[in-house]
Amino acid sequence: MPLNTSFLAVLLAVLFTALLARAASADPRANYLLHCGGCHLENGEGTLPEVPDLRHDLDWLAQTAEGRSYLTRVPGASQVPLSDEKLAEVFNWIFDTFYPPESVIPPFSGEEISHTRGLPLWDPLSARDALSRARYQTPQLSAEFTK
């Protein structure tokens, strides 16, 4: 019995769509655009103070255990429907893309993210301000929150 051409066309379209979706989910840039770009925008600039600029001032956070925990616990990261490994790839892509090559930022791993991601921050602005105050040892808000 010959295959119906319409059935074959639909089957090929479904398979092609599935392959495209799988390829996109393997790409950290595509995952960034899909899951982060809506708020942080394509170029990472965000809208201060609610949505931080990913292109600046994250490197110091990524160099401390407290800062790395913070980054994995903000609502956008802790709630994103990506595996821990895929989220680690997105973080690493952000630092590889928005920071100079000489930046010394240890890569994120899925294992690292799995330890903190399940404890989402309910007030990320206050948590970030506390980290900033500790960094600069000052009671004032950091400059990025007063713009």
C-alpha positions in Angstrom: 0.0 0.0 0.0 1.6 3.3 -1.0 2.1 6.0 1.6 -0.2 9.0 1.4 1.8 12.0 0.4 0.1 14.3 2.9 0.9 11.8 5.7 4.5 11.7 4.6 4.8 15.5 4.5 3.3 15.8 8.0 5.6 13.1 9.3 8.7 14.8 7.8 7.5 18.2 9.2 7.1 16.7 12.7 10.6 15.0 12.6 12.2 18.2 11.3 10.6 20.3 14.0 11.8 17.8 16.7 15.3 17.9 15.3 15.3 21.7 15.3 14.0 21.8 18.9 16.7 19.4 20.0 19.4 21.3 18.3 18.2 24.6 19.8 18.2 23.1 23.3 21.8 22.0 22.9 22.9 25.5 22.2 23.6 27.7 25.2 23.0 30.9 23.2 19.6 29.7 22.1 18.7 28.7 25.7 19.9 32.2 26.8 17.7 33.9 24.2 14.7 31.7 24.9 14.9 31.7 28.8 16.9 34.9 29.7 16.7 37.3 26.8 13.2 38.4 27.4 14.2 40.3 30.5 18.0 40.6 30.1 17.6 41.4 26.4 19.7 39.9 23.6 22.8 41.8 24.5 22.5 41.3 28.3 21.8 44.9 29.2 18.7 44.2 31.3 16.7 47.1 32.8 18.1 48.4 36.1 17.4 48.1 39.0 15.0 45.2 38.6 16.8 43.3 35.9 20.6 43.5 36.2 22.9 44.2 33.3 24.7 40.8 32.7 27.6 42.5 30.9 29.0 44.3 34.0 29.8 43.5 37.6 28.9 39.8 37.6 32.5 38.6 37.4 33.1 39.4 41.1 30.0 37.4 42.0 31.1 34.4 40.0 34.5 34.4 41.9 33.0 33.8 45.4 31.0 30.9 46.7 28.3 33.3 48.0 28.1 35.1 44.7 27.9 31.9 42.7 25.1 30.7 45.0 23.3 34.0 44.5 23.5 33.7 40.7 22.1 30.2 40.7 19.3 31.1 43.1 17.8 34.2 41.5 14.3 33.5 40.2 15.2 33.5 36.5 17.9 30.9 37.0 16.4 28.8 39.8 13.0 28.4 38.0 14.1 28.1 34.4 13.0 24.8 32.8 16.6 23.7 31.9 18.6 20.9 33.5 21.4 21.9 35.9 23.9 21.0 33.1 22.1 23.2 30.5 21.9 26.1 33.0 25.6 25.8 33.7 26.2 26.0 30.0 24.1 29.2 29.8 26.1 30.7 32.7 29.4 29.8 31.0 28.1 31.2 27.7 27.2 34.5 29.4 30.7 34.9 30.9 32.4 33.8 27.7 30.3 36.2 25.6 29.9 39.3 27.8 33.3 39.3 29.6 36.8 39.7 28.2 38.9 36.5 27.7 41.3 37.6 30.5 38.5 37.4 33.1 39.2 34.7 35.6 35.8 33.1 36.1 35.7 29.5 37.1 33.3 27.6 34.9 29.9 26.6 36.4 29.0 22.9 36.5 25.7 21.2 36.7 26.8 19.6 40.0 27.5 23.0 41.5 24.1 24.4 40.4 22.3 21.3 41.7 23.4 22.2 45.3 22.0 25.7 45.4 19.3 26.0 42.7 16.6 24.4 44.8 16.8 27.3 47.3 15.3 30.2 45.3 15.8 33.8 46.5 12.6 35.6 47.3 14.2 39.0 47.4 17.1 39.0 45.0 17.6 42.7 45.1 18.2 42.7 48.8 20.4 39.7 48.6 22.5 41.3 45.8 22.7 44.5 47.8 23.9 42.6 50.9 26.6 40.9 48.7 27.6 44.3 47.3 27.8 45.9 50.8 29.9 43.1 52.0 32.2 43.5 49.0 32.6 47.2 49.5 32.1 47.2 53.2 29.6 50.0 53.0 26.0 50.4 54.2 24.9 52.2 51.0 23.3 50.6 48.0 25.8 49.8 45.3 26.0 52.2 42.4 24.1 49.9 40.0 20.9 50.2 42.2 21.0 54.0 42.3 21.1 54.6 38.6 
